[in-house]
Amino acid sequence: MPPPLRIPIAPLRAYLTKLPFLTVLISGLCVLLWVVEVVTWLPVGEFLRLDPGAMRLSQLHRINTYPLVHLGWLHLLLNLVAWIPLSERFEREMGSAKMGGLVLGPLVTIPAAIYLLVEMGLLGGSTSVSGLSALILTLITIDAIRTSAHQPTFTLFGIILPTLLTPLITVTILFLLFPLSSLLGHLCGVAVGYAYGLKYLSKLDPPDWILIKVEGKLGQWGAMRKLHRWGWVGVEGREEGRYMWLPVVRPSWRSTGVEGEAEEGRAGEVGSSQSQGAFQGVGRQLGSR
């Protein structure tokens, strides 16, 4: 009789307890809003999702809130499995304040604006969308651009493909697995990921000097001590170069005493389980009403 499957609870618990502030906050809000909708039957999703048919001046909050609501527990679970490792690494490199500015700003609002423009203006539709999928694909695209500088190609089923195509391949796989998912919503997230990763949106980054000044003020009021206790990643505590989960191969040089010889090595540790989670957790559906 095969031994029972054992899930390593202790390492998972240690990982979850060390997640940074904003990753926990966004994940917690997603879970909380889903629980509220299930328990109270309040139409939380109806009020927060990106609905082209409901857009007016009093409903502009939807362009920020649509990632927080999901269509069901499976949609929520798959998105969180992908979101948490991607967000954790992104926040540790960018810092909590900068990531907050990006998530509240261009990485969420620009995909929403593109979606509304295409859905309402070109397609004449009114399909609503919700969930973290577009933001997850944005982070995957940013990382693919960074990875391509060190590993321009990768092999899939014996076929050599450009690393820059990883997000589009991911979107295709997701659409085949979940045909009811919003292909347009996913492509909007990928488009903004390419734009940000290629520095076209770099001017929208919150300047470091402003973030340092804000954190300094919060420190004077004693708030930063509590925030750090809750996992806040300050501007000066960022871990540069940590945000890369795609496999990378770089040459590392080792002296032989006569001449240098190149040998291929691994650049950074990439957990295969986290990589798989990042792919499989996206896109139960951005959503359709």
C-alpha positions, 0 to 999 in steps of 0.5 A, a space after each residue: 500500500 503506498 504511503 499517504 500523501 503528506 503536505 509540508 504544512 510547516 514550510 507553507 506556514 512559514 512562507 505565508 507568515 512572512 508575506 509582505 504587507 501589500 500582498 497580504 492586504 490585497 489577498 485578504 481583501 479578495 477573500 473578505 469580499 468573497 466571504 461577504 458576498 457568500 454569507 450576506 448575499 450582498 451584490 459585492 461583485 455587481 458593485 465592484 466589477 468592471 462593467 461597461 454597461 454600468 460605467 458613468 461618473 459615479 461608477 469610476 471606482 470600478 476601474 480600480 476595484 475589479 481585481 478584488 472580486 471573483 466569480 466563485 471560490 475556484 476562480 478566487 483560489 486559482 488566482 490567489 495561487 498565482 498572485 501570491 508568489 508573483 506579488 511577493 517577489 514584486 513587492 520585495 523588489 519594488 517596495 510596498 509604497 511603490 507597488 501600491 502606487 503601481 497597483 492603484 494606478 497604471 497596472 490596473 487602471 490602464 488595462 481597464 481603460 483599454 478594455 472599456 475602449 475596445 469592448 464598448 467602442 470597437 466590439 459594441 459589447 457589455 461583458 463585465 470582467 473581474 478578478 486578479 487575472 489581468 494583473 497576474 498576466 501583467 506581472 508575468 509579462 514584466 518578468 518575461 521581459 527581464 528574463 529575456 535579457 539573460 535567456 532570449 529563448 526557451 524550449 517547449 515540446 522541442 520547439 525553441 520559442 522567444 522568451 518574450 512570447 511567454 505571456 502570449 503562450 500563457 494567454 493561449 493556454 488559459 483560453 484553451 483551458 477556460 474558454 469562458 474566460 475573458 481573452 480581451 481582458 487577459 490581453 489588456 493585462 499583457 499589453 500593459 505588462 509589455 509597455 511597463 517592462 519596455 519602459 514606456 510607462 516608466 514616467 508613471 513610476 512613483 519617484 523614490 524621493 517622494 516615497 522616502 519623504 512619505 515614509 519619513 513622515 510616517 516614521 515621525 508619527 510612529 506608524 512605520 514601526 507598526 507597518 514594518 511589523 506587518 511586513 511593510 517593505 520600505 524603500 531602503 529595504 528593497 531586494 534588487 534583482 529578486 523579481 524573476 521566476 522564469 528559468 534563467 541561464 547565465 554564463 559563470 566564469 571560473 579560472 583554471 589557472 591557465 585561461 578562463 573557461 565558461 560554464 553554464 550556471 543557474 542565475 538565481 533560485 527558481 522554485 519549480 512549484 512556484 513557477 507552476 503555481 504562477 501559470 496554473 493559477 491565472 484565469 478561471 475567468 476575468 469574468 462574464 456576467 
